[in-house]
Amino acid sequence: MTIDQDIIHRLTPFLERVDAQSTSIEQAGRIPDELARDLAAAKILKLLVPIEYGGLETHPSTFVELLIEASRADSATGWFVMIANTTSSLSATLPDHWARTMYEDDATAITVGVAAPYGHGKREGDGLRISGRWPFGSGSHNARWILGGTMLAEDDSGPAEVVAAFFDREDVTIHDNWQVAGLGGTGSNDIEVNDAFVPAGRWAVIGGHPRFGTPLYRFPTLGLLALGVCAVSLGIAERAIDEFTALATEKVPTGSRRPLSAREAAQKDLAMARARVSSARAYLHSGINDAWALAATNGKIPLDGKATLRLAAAHATWSAVDAVDRLYHAAGGTAIYQTSRLQKCFRDVHVSTQHAMVGQQIFEVAGKVMLGIDPKTAL
């Protein structure tokens, strides 16, 4: 396992701060601008940006571990860090001019966005003219540049294709419609552009060829996104374990004279939660390191390696859910109060499962690859 502790330690000064702000972040429905700027200044949002553009070009295992710790402190902050980083990984695919403009020239600029191709565009001169509306625009209030997946109309210059276009924040309307069960602090509102012009080259092709040959940029963009989503889920589960452990030593259940920690059922549930999370974490890093080795030696990750990454990410997410559910139920009525972080863990982790990158359908896709069947899906 290749984990750079120095990079993870960049997060340490923020942990108590985001933990203390967790409730207010959820109530506000977004990450505070000051916190977002400070995270950017510490390069915590440039983990996947090439060193050439002022990034840290971090090993995916370090990326995952940092997200787990951030999400353990506050799930919304972890999610924001994840989205900002996975979006910025496209800096390795953008034309050099725009990569430098967006990531090197403005050291604290934040990029977020939605890769799903809900936008529709056409070529106009050397640029693009785009309209569209995208759900789940996490962190858009904090961003300088906002990405939207766009289907370009077929024309004389070539067939239809999907691109990830970066819009200037001033061209984007953010709809205040993020009223949800969990992860409420991520600010994942709908974003919309209407006839926005994107100048030449300020877009990337999802799955396109990066301009850098290091192993990190052989990882598929959606694969990195899946790793990020599951890392947030694991961080939530780690927090649930922390919360239950503290509660079990203090709470004396109704009708009992002994603390919850003395109950065999509680002991079993805590141990099973720990085993679930730790084994999922180990399997995830195993898949990452195998893929890294393939990328380093062969210059690419084959289909079965990509499938293993996606399987490990989905497995980690659903293992996190199992752990949180066990502890939420084991905690009894105490867990339903808003003063309990366990109820927040329960709500947040069940929202993470709805992300397409780690949904139940991923198990089917991975199983097809294992059986030698073409999955025939962008997933």
C-alpha positions as CSV (number, residue, x, y, z in Angstrom):
1,M,0.0,0.0,0.0
2,T,1.4,3.4,-1.0
3,I,0.1,6.1,1.3
4,D,1.8,9.5,1.7
5,Q,1.3,10.5,5.3
6,D,2.7,13.9,4.7
7,I,-0.1,14.7,2.3
8,I,-2.7,13.3,4.7
9,H,-1.3,15.4,7.4
10,R,-2.2,18.5,5.4
11,L,-5.8,17.7,6.5
12,T,-5.0,17.6,10.2
13,P,-5.4,21.3,10.9
14,F,-8.9,21.1,9.4
15,L,-10.3,18.1,11.3
16,E,-11.5,19.7,14.5
17,R,-12.7,22.7,12.5
18,V,-15.0,20.8,10.2
19,D,-16.2,18.5,13.0
20,A,-17.3,21.5,15.0
21,Q,-19.0,23.0,11.9
22,S,-20.7,19.8,10.8
23,T,-24.2,20.7,12.0
24,S,-24.0,24.3,10.7
25,I,-22.8,23.0,7.3
26,E,-25.8,20.8,7.0
27,Q,-28.1,23.5,8.1
28,A,-26.6,26.0,5.6
29,G,-26.8,23.4,2.8
30,R,-23.2,24.2,1.6
31,I,-19.6,24.4,2.5
32,P,-18.5,27.8,3.9
33,D,-16.6,29.8,1.4
34,E,-13.8,30.5,3.8
35,L,-13.3,26.7,4.5
36,A,-13.4,26.0,0.8
37,R,-10.7,28.6,0.1
38,D,-8.5,27.3,3.0
39,L,-8.8,23.8,1.7
40,A,-7.8,25.0,-1.8
41,A,-4.8,27.0,-0.4
42,A,-3.6,23.8,1.4
43,K,-3.7,22.0,-2.0
44,I,-6.2,19.5,-0.5
45,L,-8.3,20.1,-3.6
46,K,-5.4,19.4,-6.0
47,L,-4.5,15.9,-5.0
48,L,-5.0,14.6,-8.5
49,V,-3.6,17.6,-10.5
50,P,-0.3,17.1,-12.2
51,I,2.8,18.4,-10.4
52,E,3.5,20.5,-13.5
53,Y,0.3,22.5,-12.7
54,G,1.0,22.9,-9.0
55,G,-0.8,19.8,-8.0
56,L,0.2,16.9,-5.8
57,E,-0.3,14.1,-8.3
58,T,-1.2,11.8,-5.4
59,H,-1.3,8.0,-5.4
60,P,-5.0,6.9,-5.4
61,S,-4.5,5.1,-2.0
62,T,-3.5,8.4,-0.4
63,F,-6.5,10.1,-2.1
64,V,-8.8,7.5,-0.6
65,E,-7.3,7.6,2.9
66,L,-7.5,11.4,3.0
67,L,-11.1,11.3,2.0
68,I,-11.9,8.7,4.7
69,E,-10.4,11.0,7.4
70,A,-12.2,14.1,6.0
71,S,-15.5,12.3,5.9
72,R,-15.0,10.9,9.4
73,A,-14.9,14.5,10.6
74,D,-17.7,15.7,8.4
75,S,-19.3,13.8,5.5
76,A,-20.3,16.9,3.5
77,T,-16.7,18.3,3.6
78,G,-15.4,14.9,2.6
79,W,-17.8,14.8,-0.3
80,F,-16.8,18.3,-1.4
81,V,-13.1,17.4,-1.3
82,M,-13.9,14.3,-3.3
83,I,-15.8,16.2,-6.0
84,A,-13.3,19.0,-6.3
85,N,-10.5,16.5,-6.7
86,T,-12.1,14.1,-9.2
87,T,-13.1,17.1,-11.3
88,S,-9.6,18.5,-11.2
89,S,-8.1,15.2,-12.4
90,L,-9.3,16.3,-15.8
91,S,-6.4,18.9,-15.8
92,A,-4.3,16.1,-17.2
93,T,-6.6,15.8,-20.2
94,L,-7.3,19.5,-20.9
95,P,-5.2,21.4,-23.4
96,D,-2.1,22.9,-21.7
97,H,-3.3,26.5,-22.0
98,W,-6.5,25.8,-20.1
99,A,-4.9,23.5,-17.6
100,R,-2.4,26.2,-16.6
101,T,-5.1,28.9,-16.6
102,M,-7.5,27.0,-14.3
103,Y,-5.0,25.2,-12.0
104,E,-1.6,26.9,-12.1
105,D,-2.3,30.6,-12.6
106,D,-5.0,30.6,-9.9
107,A,-3.7,28.5,-7.1
108,T,-6.9,28.6,-5.1
109,A,-9.4,28.2,-7.9
110,I,-11.9,25.4,-7.3
111,T,-13.4,23.2,-10.0
112,V,-16.5,21.0,-9.6
113,G,-19.1,19.5,-11.9
114,V,-21.3,16.8,-13.2
115,A,-20.0,14.4,-15.9
116,A,-23.4,13.0,-16.9
117,P,-24.2,14.4,-20.4
118,Y,-27.3,16.4,-19.7
119,G,-26.1,19.3,-21.7
120,H,-26.6,19.8,-25.4
121,G,-24.3,21.8,-27.5
122,K,-23.0,22.7,-31.0
123,R,-19.8,24.0,-32.4
124,E,-19.5,27.7,-32.9
125,G,-16.3,28.7,-34.5
126,D,-13.5,27.2,-32.4
127,G,-15.7,27.1,-29.4
128,L,-19.0,25.5,-28.2
129,R,-22.4,26.9,-27.5
130,I,-24.1,24.9,-24.8
131,S,-27.4,24.8,-22.8
132,G,-28.4,22.3,-20.2
133,R,-29.4,21.5,-16.6
134,W,-27.6,19.0,-14.4
135,P,-28.6,17.6,-11.0
136,F,-26.2,16.9,-8.2
137,G,-23.9,20.0,-8.8
138,S,-22.0,19.5,-5.5
139,G,-20.0,22.4,-4.3
140,S,-21.0,24.7,-7.1
141,H,-21.4,27.7,-4.8
142,N,-17.7,27.4,-3.9
143,A,-16.3,26.9,-7.4
144,R,-14.6,29.2,-10.0
145,W,-15.2,26.7,-12.8
146,I,-18.1,24.3,-13.1
147,L,-18.1,21.3,-15.4
148,G,-21.1,19.9,-17.3
149,G,-21.2,16.8,-19.4
150,T,-22.5,17.7,-22.9
151,M,-23.6,15.9,-26.0
152,L,-22.4,17.7,-29.1
153,A,-24.6,17.6,-32.1
154,E,-23.3,15.9,-35.2
155,D,-22.2,18.3,-37.8
156,D,-19.8,18.7,-40.8
157,S,-16.8,18.7,-38.5
158,G,-17.5,15.2,-37.1
159,P,-19.9,12.8,-35.4
160,A,-21.7,13.4,-32.2
161,E,-19.5,13.1,-29.1
162,V,-19.7,13.7,-25.4
163,V,-17.4,16.3,-23.8
164,A,-17.0,17.7,-20.3
165,A,-17.2,21.4,-20.7
166,F,-16.0,23.9,-18.1
167,F,-18.2,26.9,-17.6
168,D,-17.3,30.2,-16.0
169,R,-19.2,30.5,-12.7
170,E,-20.8,33.7,-13.9
171,D,-22.5,31.8,-16.7
172,V,-24.1,29.2,-14.3
173,T,-27.4,29.4,-12.6
174,I,-27.5,27.4,-9.3
175,H,-31.0,26.3,-8.4
176,D,-31.7,26.1,-4.6
177,N,-33.3,22.6,-4.6
178,W,-31.0,20.5,-2.5
179,Q,-33.5,19.4,0.2
180,V,-32.6,15.8,0.9
181,A,-32.4,13.1,3.5
182,G,-28.6,13.1,3.9
183,L,-25.4,14.7,2.8
184,G,-27.4,18.0,3.0
185,G,-24.2,20.1,3.5
186,T,-22.8,19.2,0.1
187,G,-24.8,21.9,-1.8
188,S,-25.6,19.5,-4.6
189,N,-28.1,21.8,-6.2
190,D,-29.1,21.6,-9.9
191,I,-26.9,23.7,-12.1
192,E,-27.9,25.3,-15.4
193,V,-26.5,27.2,-18.4
194,N,-28.5,28.8,-21.1
195,D,-26.7,29.3,-24.4
196,A,-23.3,29.6,-22.7
197,F,-20.2,30.0,-24.9
198,V,-17.2,27.8,-24.1
199,P,-14.1,29.1,-25.8
200,A,-11.8,26.8,-27.8
201,G,-10.3,23.9,-25.8
202,R,-12.0,24.6,-22.4
203,W,-13.4,21.0,-22.4
204,A,-12.1,17.5,-22.0
205,V,-13.3,14.1,-23.3
206,I,-14.3,11.7,-20.5
207,G,-12.2,8.7,-21.1
208,G,-9.9,10.6,-23.5
209,H,-6.2,10.2,-23.6
210,P,-4.4,12.2,-20.9
211,R,-1.3,14.1,-21.9
212,F,0.7,12.6,-19.0
213,G,2.0,9.1,-18.9
214,T,2.3,8.5,-15.2
215,P,0.2,5.7,-13.6
216,L,-2.3,8.0,-11.9
217,Y,-3.6,9.2,-15.3
218,R,-4.1,5.7,-16.5
219,F,-6.8,5.3,-14.0
220,P,-10.2,5.9,-15.6
221,T,-11.9,9.2,-14.6
222,L,-15.1,7.4,-13.5
223,G,-13.0,4.8,-11.7
224,L,-11.4,7.6,-9.6
225,L,-14.9,9.0,-9.0
226,A,-16.1,5.6,-7.7
227,L,-13.1,5.4,-5.4
228,G,-13.9,8.8,-4.0
229,V,-17.6,8.0,-3.4
230,C,-16.8,4.8,-1.5
231,A,-14.1,6.5,0.5
232,V,-16.7,9.0,1.8
233,S,-18.9,6.1,2.7
234,L,-16.1,4.4,4.6
235,G,-15.3,7.6,6.5
236,I,-19.0,7.8,7.5
237,A,-18.8,4.3,8.8
238,E,-15.6,5.0,10.7
239,R,-17.4,7.9,12.4
240,A,-20.3,5.6,13.3
241,I,-17.9,3.2,14.9
242,D,-16.4,6.1,16.9
243,E,-19.8,7.3,18.0
244,F,-21.1,3.9,19.0
245,T,-18.0,3.0,21.0
246,A,-18.3,6.2,23.0
247,L,-22.1,5.8,23.5
248,A,-21.8,2.1,24.5
249,T,-19.6,3.0,27.5
250,E,-21.9,5.7,28.7
251,K,-25.5,4.5,28.0
252,V,-27.4,2.3,30.4
253,P,-30.4,1.0,28.4
254,T,-33.8,1.3,29.9
255,G,-34.5,-1.6,32.3
256,S,-30.8,-2.5,32.7
257,R,-28.2,-1.8,35.4
258,R,-25.3,-2.4,33.1
259,P,-24.0,-0.1,30.3
260,L,-24.7,-1.0,26.7
261,S,-21.1,-2.1,26.3
262,A,-21.8,-5.1,28.6
263,R,-24.4,-6.5,26.2
264,E,-23.1,-9.4,24.1
265,A,-25.2,-8.3,21.2
266,A,-23.7,-4.8,21.2
267,Q,-20.2,-6.3,21.4
268,K,-21.0,-8.5,18.4
269,D,-22.4,-5.7,16.3
270,L,-19.4,-3.5,17.0
271,A,-16.9,-6.2,16.2
272,M,-18.8,-7.1,13.0
273,A,-18.9,-3.4,11.9
274,R,-15.2,-3.1,12.5
275,A,-14.5,-6.3,10.4
276,R,-16.8,-5.1,7.6
277,V,-15.1,-1.7,7.3
278,S,-11.5,-2.9,7.7
279,S,-11.8,-5.7,5.3
280,A,-13.5,-3.5,2.7
281,R,-10.8,-1.0,3.1
282,A,-8.1,-3.6,2.6
283,Y,-9.8,-5.0,-0.5
284,L,-10.1,-1.5,-1.9
285,H,-6.4,-0.8,-1.5
286,S,-5.5,-4.1,-2.9
287,G,-7.5,-3.4,-6.0
288,I,-5.9,0.1,-6.3
289,N,-2.3,-1.2,-5.9
290,D,-2.9,-4.0,-8.5
291,A,-4.3,-1.4,-10.9
292,W,-1.3,0.9,-10.2
293,A,1.1,-1.9,-11.0
294,L,-0.6,-2.7,-14.2
295,A,-0.6,1.0,-15.2
296,A,3.1,1.3,-14.4
297,T,4.2,-1.8,-16.2
298,N,1.8,-2.0,-19.2
299,G,0.8,1.6,-19.6
300,K,-2.9,0.8,-19.1
301,I,-5.3,-0.9,-16.9
302,P,-7.1,-3.8,-18.7
303,L,-10.9,-4.3,-18.4
304,D,-10.7,-6.9,-15.6
305,G,-8.5,-4.5,-13.6
306,K,-11.0,-1.7,-14.1
307,A,-13.8,-4.1,-13.1
308,T,-12.0,-5.0,-9.9
309,L,-11.6,-1.3,-9.0
310,R,-15.3,-0.8,-9.5
311,L,-16.2,-4.0,-7.6
312,A,-14.0,-3.0,-4.7
313,A,-15.6,0.5,-4.6
314,A,-19.2,-0.8,-4.6
315,H,-18.3,-3.4,-2.0
316,A,-16.7,-0.8,0.2
317,T,-19.8,1.4,0.0
318,W,-22.3,-1.3,0.8
319,S,-20.0,-2.7,3.6
320,A,-20.0,0.8,5.1
321,V,-23.8,0.8,4.9
322,D,-24.0,-2.6,6.7
323,A,-21.7,-1.4,9.5
324,V,-23.6,1.9,10.0
325,D,-27.0,0.1,10.0
326,R,-25.8,-2.4,12.6
327,L,-24.6,0.3,15.0
328,Y,-27.6,2.5,14.4
329,H,-30.0,-0.3,15.4
330,A,-27.7,-1.4,18.3
331,A,-27.7,2.1,19.8
332,G,-31.5,2.0,20.4
333,G,-33.7,5.1,20.7
334,T,-30.7,7.4,21.5
335,A,-29.7,7.2,17.8
336,I,-32.9,8.9,16.5
337,Y,-32.2,12.3,18.1
338,Q,-30.7,15.0,16.0
339,T,-28.1,15.5,18.8
340,S,-26.8,12.0,17.9
341,R,-24.2,11.8,15.1
342,L,-25.3,8.2,14.5
343,Q,-28.5,9.3,12.9
344,K,-26.5,11.6,10.7
345,C,-24.2,8.8,9.7
346,F,-27.3,6.6,9.0
347,R,-28.9,9.3,6.7
348,D,-25.6,10.3,5.0
349,V,-24.4,6.8,4.1
350,H,-27.7,5.8,2.6
351,V,-27.5,8.8,0.3
352,S,-24.1,7.8,-0.9
353,T,-25.4,4.4,-2.0
354,Q,-27.6,6.2,-4.6
355,H,-24.6,7.3,-6.6
356,A,-24.4,5.5,-10.0
357,M,-20.7,4.8,-9.5
358,V,-21.3,2.5,-6.6
359,G,-24.9,1.3,-7.0
360,Q,-26.1,-2.3,-6.9
361,Q,-25.8,-2.5,-10.7
362,I,-22.0,-2.3,-10.4
363,F,-22.0,-5.9,-9.0
364,E,-23.7,-7.1,-12.2
365,V,-21.3,-5.3,-14.4
366,A,-18.3,-6.7,-12.5
367,G,-19.8,-10.2,-12.6
368,K,-20.2,-10.0,-16.4
369,V,-16.5,-9.1,-16.8
370,M,-15.6,-12.0,-14.5
371,L,-17.6,-14.4,-16.7
372,G,-16.1,-13.0,-19.9
373,I,-19.3,-11.2,-21.0
374,D,-19.0,-7.8,-22.6
375,P,-20.8,-5.5,-20.1
376,K,-21.6,-3.0,-22.9
377,T,-21.9,-0.1,-20.5
378,A,-20.1,3.1,-19.8
379,L,-20.2,2.2,-16.2
